[in-house]
């Protein structure tokens, strides 16, 4: 959109928002998360240490584990998104988004102009999805999970068999990089580093400060 007037940029952005907010069938992407599992709490504590307990469902950044604090970085990955997470997760994200943006650019669309994150590192318990409080630690607590939304839109909730197009675009890139999609547990906006990927990063020394 370089070289366009502000009015034309706004019109283009509105068109892109409508395009990427459109709901598309999940069926066309199935199967998803093949060979991937959500990261277990035991894996995360073993690899990155435990947050200072107890937690609440609200973010308490000062309670992050010492290793997470040592690995924490904030990086601008797009026009709108500048998430905070641990170094290897941010590096992986940068590659994923670069590839997704390039694919969409080649198709004549501008995902980067409308994609935003809705939080990555947040030291807390999992937020209840069925009305019951949880004492399970959210994987956001280790800076290895991220939620996405479109600029000016609420994050997509449980959308069952239909998902927003922008999630449909991102999903194969995340799965290919060893990230697990939250669609499998009714959290459409959510991606997290999969259990085996955490183990690999630990083995490869990527989780050393």
Secondary structure, DSSP 8 states (H G I E B T S, - for coil): -TT--HHHHHHHHHHHHHHHHSEEEGGGG-S-STT-----HHHHHHHH---SS---SS--GGGS-HHHHHHEEE---SSS---EEEHHHHHHHHHHHHHHHHHHHHTT--STTTEEE--S---SB---SSS----SB-GGGGT-EEEEEETTS------TTEEEHHHHHHHHHHHHTTEEEGGGGT-TTEEEE-HHHHHHHHHHTTT--
